[in-house]
Amino acid sequence: MGRFKPTDLDLDGKVILVTGGTGSFGKRFVEAVLCRYAPRKLIVYSRDELKQSEMQLELRERFSPEQCARMRFFIGDVRDRARLTLALRGVDIVIHAAALKQVPAAEYNPSECIATNVMGAENVVWACLTNRVRQVIALSTDKACNPINLYGATKLASDKTFVAANNLSGDIGTRFSVVRYGNVVGSRGSVVPLYQRLIANGARSLPVTDPRMTRFWITLAEGVDFVLSSLQVMRGGEIFVPKIPSMKITDLVAAMCPGAGVEVVGIRPGEKLHEMMISADDARTTAELGDRYAIEPAFVEYPRVPFRLNGGPASVPEDFCYASDTNSEWLTAEGLMAMVEEKAAA
């Protein structure tokens, strides 16, 4: 059993749609659902026809014709509310993974990032309410907590949009929750594939923005399991945060290429030294749920039983802060390489 693997989730017969379904998370999520469950339909909603075509071919190589027959590929953009509303007809569950995620690109193209991450989130909410979707989980990021860059700010706005959407559902009953986690080992745009390419090309030193930098780390498989298990326990309005390890960027270099030098290149625009997933201000409404935390909604106008009510999970201390530099769990070199090997074997 994995760190977050759900134990009692039934998706058989359900219709599930994943926005941004051809991305790193979307592809692994689709594979996991096809392996474990028998959904009636599993819909990939994304805007790149080539990636959809390539994904269809990859799935046909790995899965049976019966499993592939459950797949649907819907070309569309989350910026297009009408198209999204059409795609969500008859859907039970939505996983919203579509986003513009590169921090420097967002700083340089703010209007594009806002259009996808903020207005796209609003469109997902309205399309879900229009179609009476039962459950919605939106993917967030550690950069949404106390953001200093535009990407983080847009994801914070997205998080707030999904949390507040529960107050709009009325007799529709749609429930919206958010999952927030850190850097995914081996995902597109992460530092691990960059280092792997440099090492393969014989690099004797690796670029580091700042030797003091720390980050949270999670594998793609753990991210998928975390979303699925959050789907199982969600009540609506929570921001679920997994308990995952941290690692210093210099330790990452040493683990991947022992003896390699470090080339300090300076922090990029909008980049933090350390990431945070729960701030001290969020701690007042945070419950500890074993392998995760749940930041509960502060404003509730819909039927919801708090996790912390009637002897439920304990609240965290008022001065609690969940940050990558003060984390109690640290990733070893062996642990990191196991994560990298898991990605390579996927």
NUPA-980573 format. One record per residue: residue in one letter; z, y, x of N, C-alpha, C in turn. Coordinates in steps of 0.1 Angstrom, whole numbers, padded with zeros to 4 digits, always signed. Example, Ala and Ser with C-alpha at 12.3 -4.5 7.8 and 13.67 -1.06 7.14 Angstrom:
BEGIN
A+0078-0057+0132+0078-0045+0123+0078-0033+0132;S+0071-0022+0128+0071-0011+0137+0079+0000+0129;
***
This chain:
BEGIN
M+0000-0012+0008+0000+0000+0000+0000+0013+0009;G-0008+0022+0005-0009+0035+0013+0003+0044+0009;R+0004+0055+0016+0015+0064+0015+0016+0069+0001;F+0005+0072-0006+0005+0078-0020-0002+0070-0030;K-0005+0058-0027-0014+0050-0037-0007+0048-0050;P-0014+0051-0061-0007+0050-0075-0005+0035-0078;T+0006+0033-0085+0010+0019-0089+0007+0016-0103;D+0005+0025-0112+0004+0022-0126-0006+0032-0133;L-0017+0034-0126-0027+0043-0132-0039+0035-0138;D-0043+0038-0150-0053+0030-0156-0065+0040-0160;L-0076+0038-0153-0088+0047-0155-0099+0039-0162;D-0096+0026-0165-0106+0018-0172-0111+0024-0185;G-0124+0025-0187-0129+0031-0199-0129+0046-0200;K-0124+0053-0190-0124+0067-0190-0137+0073-0185;V-0139+0086-0189-0151+0093-0184-0145+0104-0174;I-0149+0103-0162-0143+0112-0151-0154+0120-0145;L-0152+0133-0143-0162+0141-0136-0155+0148-0124;V-0162+0148-0113-0158+0154-0100-0167+0166-0097;T-0162+0178-0097-0170+0189-0092-0170+0188-0076;G-0181+0192-0071-0182+0191-0056-0182+0177-0052;G-0188+0168-0060-0186+0154-0058-0193+0148-0046;T-0202+0156-0040-0209+0151-0028-0202+0155-0015;G-0191+0162-0016-0184+0166-0004-0175+0154+0002;S-0168+0157+0012-0160+0146+0019-0150+0140+0009;F-0143+0148+0002-0133+0143-0008-0140+0136-0019;G-0150+0142-0025-0157+0137-0037-0163+0123-0034;K-0169+0121-0023-0175+0108-0020-0164+0097-0018;R-0153+0101-0011-0143+0091-0010-0136+0088-0023;F-0134+0098-0031-0128+0097-0045-0137+0087-0053;V-0150+0089-0053-0159+0081-0061-0158+0067-0057;E-0158+0064-0044-0157+0051-0038-0144+0044-0042;A-0133+0051-0041-0120+0046-0045-0119+0042-0060;V-0124+0051-0068-0124+0048-0083-0133+0036-0086;L-0145+0035-0080-0154+0024-0083-0147+0011-0078;C-0140+0011-0067-0134-0001-0061-0122-0006-0070;R-0114+0003-0076-0102+0000-0082-0102-0001-0097;Y-0112+0006-0103-0111+0008-0118-0125+0005-0123;A-0126+0005-0137-0139+0003-0144-0140+0015-0154;P-0143+0027-0148-0145+0038-0157-0158+0036-0166;R-0158+0042-0177-0170+0042-0186-0181+0049-0179;K-0178+0061-0174-0187+0069-0166-0180+0077-0155;L-0186+0078-0144-0181+0086-0133-0192+0096-0129;I-0189+0109-0131-0200+0119-0130-0197+0127-0118;V-0208+0129-0109-0208+0138-0098-0215+0150-0102;Y-0208+0162-0101-0213+0175-0105-0214+0183-0092;S-0226+0186-0088-0228+0194-0075-0241+0200-0076;R-0244+0209-0066-0256+0217-0066-0267+0213-0056;D-0264+0203-0048-0274+0199-0038-0280+0186-0041;E-0293+0187-0045-0300+0175-0049-0302+0165-0038;L-0304+0169-0026-0305+0160-0014-0293+0152-0012;K-0281+0159-0012-0269+0152-0010-0266+0142-0022;Q-0270+0145-0034-0269+0136-0045-0277+0124-0043;S-0290+0126-0039-0299+0115-0036-0294+0106-0025;E-0289+0111-0015-0283+0104-0004-0271+0096-0008;M-0263+0102-0016-0251+0095-0021-0254+0084-0030;Q-0264+0085-0038-0268+0074-0047-0273+0062-0039;L-0281+0065-0028-0285+0054-0019-0274+0047-0012;E-0264+0055-0008-0252+0049-0001-0244+0040-0010;L-0243+0045-0023-0235+0037-0032-0242+0024-0036;R-0255+0024-0037-0263+0012-0040-0261+0002-0029;E-0259+0006-0017-0258-0003-0006-0244-0009-0006;R-0234-0003-0011-0220-0007-0011-0215-0014-0023;F-0221-0010-0035-0215-0015-0048-0225-0022-0056;S-0220-0030-0065-0229-0038-0073-0237-0030-0083;P-0248-0035-0089-0255-0028-0099-0247-0024-0111;E-0237-0033-0115-0228-0030-0126-0220-0017-0123;Q-0214-0017-0111-0206-0005-0107-0215+0008-0106;C-0226+0007-0100-0235+0018-0099-0240+0023-0112;A-0241+0014-0122-0245+0018-0135-0235+0028-0142;R-0223+0028-0137-0213+0038-0143-0215+0052-0137;M-0223+0053-0127-0225+0066-0120-0234+0075-0128;R-0231+0088-0128-0240+0098-0133-0241+0110-0123;F-0252+0116-0120-0253+0127-0111-0259+0139-0118;F-0251+0149-0119-0254+0161-0127-0256+0173-0117;I-0268+0178-0116-0270+0190-0107-0265+0203-0115;G-0257+0210-0108-0251+0222-0114-0242+0229-0105;D-0239+0241-0108-0230+0250-0100-0218+0254-0108;V-0206+0254-0102-0194+0258-0110-0195+0273-0114;R-0204+0280-0108-0206+0294-0112-0213+0295-0125;D-0219+0285-0130-0227+0285-0142-0219+0278-0153;R-0212+0287-0161-0203+0282-0172-0211+0274-0182;A-0223+0278-0186-0230+0271-0196-0234+0257-0191;R-0239+0255-0179-0242+0242-0174-0230+0233-0172;L-0219+0239-0168-0207+0232-0166-0202+0227-0180;T-0203+0235-0190-0198+0231-0203-0206+0220-0209;L-0219+0220-0206-0228+0209-0210-0224+0196-0203;A-0221+0197-0190-0218+0185-0182-0205+0179-0186;L-0196+0186-0192-0183+0181-0195-0182+0175-0209;R-0192+0174-0216-0192+0168-0230-0187+0154-0229;G-0177+0150-0236-0172+0137-0237-0164+0133-0225;V-0160+0142-0216-0153+0138-0204-0138+0138-0207;D-0131+0128-0201-0116+0127-0203-0108+0134-0191;I-0113+0133-0179-0106+0137-0167-0115+0145-0158;V-0111+0156-0153-0118+0164-0144-0110+0166-0131;I-0117+0163-0119-0112+0166-0106-0120+0177-0100;H-0114+0189-0098-0122+0200-0094-0120+0202-0079;A-0131+0197-0072-0130+0198-0057-0141+0208-0051;A-0149+0214-0060-0159+0223-0055-0153+0236-0050;A-0157+0240-0038-0151+0252-0032-0159+0256-0020;L-0159+0269-0016-0163+0274-0003-0151+0274+0005;K-0150+0267+0017-0138+0264+0024-0137+0270+0038;Q-0148+0274+0044-0148+0278+0058-0142+0293+0059;V-0131+0294+0066-0124+0307+0067-0132+0318+0073;P-0139+0316+0084-0147+0327+0089-0159+0331+0080;A-0165+0321+0074-0176+0323+0064-0171+0331+0052;A-0159+0328+0048-0154+0336+0036-0151+0350+0040;E-0146+0352+0053-0143+0366+0057-0156+0374+0058;Y-0167+0368+0061-0180+0375+0063-0188+0376+0050;N-0185+0367+0040-0192+0366+0027-0182+0366+0016;P-0174+0376+0015-0163+0376+0005-0168+0374-0010;S-0179+0381-0014-0183+0380-0027-0187+0366-0031;E-0193+0359-0022-0197+0345-0024-0185+0336-0026;C-0175+0338-0018-0163+0330-0018-0156+0332-0032;I-0155+0345-0036-0149+0348-0048-0156+0342-0060;A-0170+0343-0060-0178+0338-0071-0176+0323-0073;T-0175+0315-0062-0173+0301-0063-0158+0297-0066;N-0149+0302-0058-0135+0298-0058-0127+0304-0070;V-0130+0316-0073-0122+0323-0084-0129+0322-0097;M-0141+0327-0098-0149+0326-0110-0152+0312-0114;G-0155+0304-0104-0158+0290-0107-0146+0283-0113;A-0134+0286-0108-0122+0280-0114-0120+0284-0129;E-0123+0297-0131-0122+0302-0145-0132+0294-0154;N-0144+0292-0149-0154+0285-0156-0150+0270-0159;V-0144+0264-0149-0139+0250-0151-0129+0250-0162;V-0120+0259-0162-0109+0260-0172-0116+0261-0186;W-0125+0271-0188-0130+0273-0201-0139+0261-0206;A-0146+0255-0196-0155+0244-0200-0146+0232-0204;C-0135+0230-0197-0125+0219-0201-0119+0222-0214;L-0115+0234-0217-0109+0237-0230-0120+0235-0241;T-0132+0240-0239-0142+0239-0249-0145+0224-0253;N-0144+0215-0243-0147+0201-0245-0135+0192-0247;R-0123+0198-0248-0111+0191-0250-0109+0180-0240;V-0111+0183-0228-0108+0174-0217-0093+0171-0216;R-0089+0159-0214-0075+0156-0214-0067+0160-0202;Q-0072+0157-0190-0064+0160-0178-0073+0167-0168;V-0068+0177-0160-0076+0184-0150-0067+0185-0138;I-0072+0181-0126-0065+0184-0114-0074+0191-0105;A-0069+0203-0100-0077+0211-0090-0072+0209-0076;L-0081+0208-0067-0077+0207-0053-0075+0221-0047;S-0063+0222-0040-0060+0235-0033-0059+0233-0018;T-0052+0241-0012-0051+0241+0003-0038+0248+0007;D-0033+0244+0019-0021+0250+0025-0024+0265+0027;K-0036+0269+0028-0039+0283+0031-0037+0292+0018;A-0035+0286+0007-0032+0293-0005-0017+0298-0006;C-0009+0293+0003+0005+0297+0003+0007+0309+0012;N+0012+0320+0007+0013+0333+0015+0000+0335+0023;P-0012+0337+0016-0025+0338+0023-0026+0350+0031;I-0033+0349+0042-0037+0361+0050-0052+0362+0052;N-0059+0352+0047-0074+0352+0047-0080+0351+0033;L-0092+0355+0032-0098+0355+0019-0099+0342+0012;Y-0102+0331+0020-0103+0318+0015-0090+0314+0008;G-0078+0317+0015-0065+0314+0010-0062+0322-0003;A-0066+0335-0002-0064+0343-0014-0072+0338-0026;T-0084+0334-0024-0092+0329-0036-0086+0316-0041;K-0081+0307-0032-0075+0295-0037-0062+0297-0044;L-0054+0308-0039-0042+0311-0047-0046+0316-0061;A-0056+0324-0062-0061+0329-0075-0065+0317-0083;S-0072+0308-0077-0076+0296-0084-0064+0288-0089;D-0054+0286-0080-0042+0279-0084-0035+0285-0096;K-0034+0298-0096-0028+0306-0107-0035+0304-0120;T-0049+0304-0119-0057+0302-0130-0055+0289-0137;F-0054+0278-0129-0052+0265-0135-0038+0263-0140;V-0028+0268-0133-0014+0267-0138-0013+0274-0152;A-0018+0287-0153-0017+0295-0165-0026+0289-0176;A-0036+0281-0173-0045+0275-0183-0038+0267-0193;N-0026+0261-0189-0019+0252-0198-0014+0260-0210;N-0011+0273-0208-0007+0282-0219-0018+0285-0229;L-0030+0282-0225-0042+0285-0234-0046+0273-0242;S-0041+0261-0239-0047+0249-0245-0043+0247-0259;G-0031+0252-0263-0027+0251-0277-0028+0237-0283;D-0035+0236-0295-0036+0223-0301-0046+0214-0294;I-0054+0220-0284-0064+0212-0277-0056+0202-0268;G-0045+0206-0262-0037+0197-0254-0041+0194-0240;T-0051+0201-0235-0056+0199-0221-0044+0202-0212;R-0042+0194-0202-0032+0197-0192-0039+0198-0178;F-0034+0209-0171-0040+0213-0158-0029+0212-0148;S-0032+0207-0136-0023+0207-0125-0031+0209-0112;V-0024+0211-0101-0030+0214-0088-0024+0205-0078;V-0032+0201-0068-0027+0195-0056-0030+0203-0044;R-0020+0205-0035-0021+0213-0023-0018+0205-0011;Y-0027+0204-0002-0024+0197+0011-0031+0203+0023;G-0028+0198+0035-0032+0204+0047-0046+0199+0052;N-0048+0200+0065-0060+0196+0071-0063+0181+0070;V-0076+0178+0066-0080+0164+0065-0086+0159+0078;V-0081+0149+0084-0086+0144+0096-0101+0139+0094;G-0110+0144+0102-0124+0139+0101-0132+0145+0090;S-0127+0154+0082-0135+0160+0072-0145+0170+0078;R-0155+0173+0070-0166+0183+0075-0159+0196+0078;G-0162+0201+0090-0156+0214+0094-0143+0214+0101;S-0136+0202+0101-0123+0201+0108-0125+0200+0123;V-0114+0202+0131-0115+0203+0145-0117+0189+0151;V-0113+0178+0144-0114+0165+0150-0129+0161+0153;P-0138+0162+0144-0152+0159+0147-0158+0168+0158;L-0154+0180+0158-0158+0189+0169-0154+0184+0183;Y-0141+0180+0184-0136+0174+0196-0143+0161+0200;Q-0145+0153+0190-0152+0140+0192-0166+0143+0198;R-0173+0152+0193-0187+0155+0198-0186+0161+0213;L-0176+0170+0215-0175+0175+0229-0171+0164+0239;I-0162+0155+0235-0158+0144+0244-0169+0135+0246;A-0177+0132+0236-0189+0123+0238-0199+0129+0247;N-0200+0143+0248-0209+0149+0257-0203+0152+0270;G-0191+0147+0273-0186+0147+0286-0177+0160+0289;A-0172+0166+0279-0164+0178+0281-0151+0175+0288;R-0148+0184+0298-0136+0182+0306-0124+0191+0300;S-0128+0200+0292-0118+0208+0285-0122+0211+0271;L-0112+0213+0262-0115+0215+0248-0110+0228+0243;P-0117+0235+0234-0113+0248+0230-0101+0248+0220;V-0092+0257+0223-0080+0258+0215-0078+0273+0211;T-0076+0276+0199-0075+0290+0195-0062+0296+0200;D-0051+0289+0199-0038+0293+0205-0029+0281+0207;P-0024+0279+0219-0016+0267+0223-0004+0266+0214;R+0001+0276+0207+0013+0275+0199+0010+0269+0185;M-0003+0268+0182-0007+0265+0168-0003+0251+0164;T+0002+0250+0151+0005+0237+0145-0002+0236+0131;R-0004+0224+0127-0011+0222+0114-0005+0209+0108;F-0006+0209+0094-0003+0197+0087-0016+0188+0087;W-0014+0174+0087-0025+0165+0088-0024+0154+0077;I-0035+0151+0071-0036+0140+0061-0049+0133+0062;T-0050+0121+0059-0063+0114+0060-0070+0116+0046;L-0083+0114+0046-0091+0115+0034-0086+0105+0024;A-0083+0093+0028-0079+0082+0019-0065+0086+0013;E-0056+0092+0021-0043+0096+0016-0045+0108+0006;G-0055+0117+0009-0058+0128-0001-0062+0123-0014;V-0071+0113-0014-0076+0107-0026-0065+0100-0034;D-0056+0092-0027-0045+0086-0033-0035+0095-0039;F-0033+0107-0032-0024+0117-0036-0029+0123-0049;V-0042+0125-0050-0047+0131-0063-0046+0121-0074;L-0049+0108-0072-0048+0098-0082-0034+0096-0087;S-0024+0096-0077-0010+0094-0081-0005+0106-0088;S-0010+0118-0085-0006+0130-0092-0011+0130-0106;L-0023+0124-0108-0029+0123-0121-0019+0114-0130;Q-0013+0105-0123-0004+0096-0131+0009+0102-0135;V+0014+0112-0127+0027+0117-0130+0027+0132-0135;M+0015+0138-0136+0014+0152-0139+0019+0155-0154;R+0025+0166-0155+0030+0171-0169+0023+0183-0173;G+0016+0190-0164+0009+0202-0167+0015+0214-0160;G+0008+0221-0152+0014+0234-0146+0020+0232-0132;E+0021+0220-0127+0027+0217-0114+0017+0220-0103;I+0022+0224-0091+0014+0223-0079+0021+0212-0071;F+0014+0201-0069+0020+0190-0062+0017+0191-0047;V+0027+0189-0038+0025+0191-0024+0030+0178-0017;P+0022+0171-0009+0026+0158-0003+0035+0161+0009;K+0044+0151+0012+0051+0151+0024+0042+0145+0035;I+0037+0153+0044+0028+0148+0054+0032+0153+0068;P+0028+0147+0079+0032+0151+0092+0025+0164+0097;S+0031+0170+0107+0026+0181+0115+0022+0177+0129;M+0014+0185+0135+0011+0182+0149+0007+0195+0156;K+0011+0197+0169+0006+0209+0177-0008+0206+0181;I-0016+0217+0181-0030+0216+0185-0031+0211+0199;T-0022+0214+0208-0023+0210+0222-0020+0195+0223;D-0011+0190+0214-0008+0175+0213-0020+0168+0208;L-0028+0174+0199-0040+0169+0193-0050+0167+0205;V-0052+0177+0213-0061+0176+0225-0057+0164+0234;A-0044+0164+0237-0039+0154+0246-0041+0140+0240;A-0039+0138+0227-0041+0125+0221-0056+0121+0221;M-0064+0130+0218-0079+0126+0217-0085+0125+0231;C-0081+0133+0241-0087+0132+0254-0076+0134+0265;P-0068+0124+0268-0058+0125+0278-0063+0131+0291;G-0056+0141+0296-0060+0147+0309-0070+0159+0307;A-0075+0161+0295-0084+0172+0293-0077+0185+0295;G-0085+0195+0300-0080+0209+0300-0081+0216+0287;V-0075+0227+0286-0075+0235+0274-0081+0248+0276;E-0091+0252+0268-0097+0265+0269-0093+0274+0257;V-0084+0283+0260-0079+0292+0249-0090+0302+0245;V-0095+0301+0233-0106+0309+0228-0101+0320+0218;G-0089+0321+0215-0083+0331+0206-0085+0327+0191;I-0075+0332+0183-0075+0330+0169-0087+0336+0162;R-0093+0329+0153-0104+0333+0145-0099+0343+0134;P-0109+0351+0129-0105+0360+0118-0099+0353+0107;G-0087+0357+0102-0080+0351+0091-0073+0338+0093;E-0071+0335+0106-0064+0322+0109-0049+0325+0112;K-0041+0315+0108-0027+0316+0111-0023+0307+0123;L-0011+0310+0129-0006+0302+0139+0000+0289+0133;H+0007+0290+0121+0012+0279+0115+0009+0280+0100;E+0008+0268+0093+0004+0268+0079+0017+0265+0071;M+0017+0270+0059+0028+0268+0049+0023+0262+0036;M+0030+0253+0030+0026+0248+0017+0036+0252+0006;I+0049+0254+0010+0058+0259+0000+0066+0271+0006;S+0066+0282+0000+0073+0294+0006+0087+0294+0000;A+0096+0302+0006+0110+0304+0001+0110+0309-0013;D+0100+0317-0017+0100+0322-0030+0096+0311-0040;D+0088+0302-0036+0084+0290-0044+0095+0280-0046;A+0105+0280-0036+0115+0270-0036+0124+0270-0048;R+0125+0282-0055+0134+0283-0066+0129+0275-0078;T+0116+0272-0078+0111+0263-0089+0105+0250-0084;T+0109+0246-0072+0104+0233-0067+0113+0222-0068;A+0108+0210-0072+0115+0198-0073+0110+0188-0062;E+0119+0180-0057+0116+0170-0047+0114+0157-0054;L+0102+0151-0053+0099+0139-0061+0096+0127-0051;G+0105+0124-0042+0103+0113-0033+0093+0116-0022;D+0080+0112-0024+0070+0113-0014+0063+0127-0015;R+0067+0135-0024+0061+0148-0026+0070+0158-0032;Y+0066+0171-0033+0072+0182-0040+0064+0186-0051;A+0070+0192-0061+0063+0197-0073+0068+0211-0075;I+0059+0221-0073+0063+0235-0076+0060+0237-0091;E+0071+0238-0099+0069+0238-0113+0066+0252-0119;P+0059+0253-0130+0055+0266-0135+0067+0274-0139;A+0066+0287-0136+0077+0296-0140+0075+0302-0154;F+0063+0301-0159+0061+0307-0172+0054+0296-0181;V+0062+0291-0191+0057+0279-0199+0058+0282-0214;E+0046+0282-0220+0045+0283-0235+0038+0272-0241;Y+0041+0260-0236+0035+0247-0241+0046+0236-0240;P+0044+0225-0247+0054+0215-0246+0054+0209-0232;R+0065+0210-0225+0066+0204-0211+0081+0202-0208;V+0084+0190-0203+0098+0187-0198+0098+0189-0183;P+0106+0198-0178+0107+0200-0164+0111+0187-0156;F+0106+0185-0144+0111+0174-0136+0126+0175-0133;R+0131+0187-0132+0145+0189-0128+0155+0188-0139;L+0150+0185-0151+0159+0185-0163+0167+0172-0165;N+0179+0173-0169+0187+0161-0173+0188+0150-0163;G+0193+0154-0151+0195+0144-0140+0182+0140-0134;G+0172+0147-0135+0159+0144-0129+0160+0147-0114;P+0148+0147-0107+0148+0149-0093+0155+0163-0089;A+0160+0163-0077+0168+0174-0073+0159+0186-0069;S+0164+0198-0071+0158+0210-0066+0160+0211-0051;V+0150+0217-0045+0152+0220-0030+0161+0232-0028;P+0167+0233-0016+0176+0245-0014+0168+0258-0016;E+0175+0268-0020+0169+0281-0023+0161+0287-0011;D+0166+0284+0001+0160+0290+0013+0150+0280+0019;F+0146+0270+0011+0137+0260+0016+0123+0266+0019;C+0117+0261+0029+0103+0265+0033+0096+0254+0039;Y+0085+0250+0034+0078+0238+0039+0066+0243+0048;A+0068+0244+0061+0058+0249+0070+0055+0239+0081;S+0043+0241+0087+0039+0231+0097+0047+0232+0110;D+0053+0243+0113+0061+0244+0126+0075+0240+0124;T+0080+0240+0111+0094+0236+0109+0095+0223+0102;N+0084+0216+0101+0084+0203+0094+0093+0193+0101;S+0099+0184+0093+0108+0173+0099+0100+0161+0103;E+0087+0160+0099+0079+0148+0103+0068+0153+0112;W+0067+0146+0124+0057+0150+0134+0048+0138+0137;L+0035+0141+0139+0025+0131+0141+0025+0128+0156;T+0026+0115+0159+0025+0110+0173+0010+0109+0177;A+0007+0107+0190-0006+0105+0195-0012+0092+0188;E-0003+0082+0188-0007+0069+0182-0011+0071+0167;G-0002+0078+0160-0005+0081+0146-0018+0088+0144;L-0020+0098+0152-0033+0106+0151-0045+0097+0153;M-0045+0089+0163-0056+0080+0166-0058+0070+0156;A-0047+0065+0149-0049+0056+0138-0056+0063+0127;M-0053+0075+0124-0060+0083+0114-0075+0084+0117;V-0078+0087+0130-0092+0089+0134-0099+0076+0133;E-0093+0065+0136-0099+0052+0135-0101+0048+0121;E-0092+0052+0112-0094+0049+0098-0106+0056+0092;K-0108+0069+0097-0119+0076+0092-0132+0070+0097;A-0132+0065+0110-0144+0059+0116-0148+0046+0109;A-0137+0039+0104-0140+0026+0098-0144+0027+0083;A-0142+0039+0077-0145+0041+0063-0160+0040+0060;
***
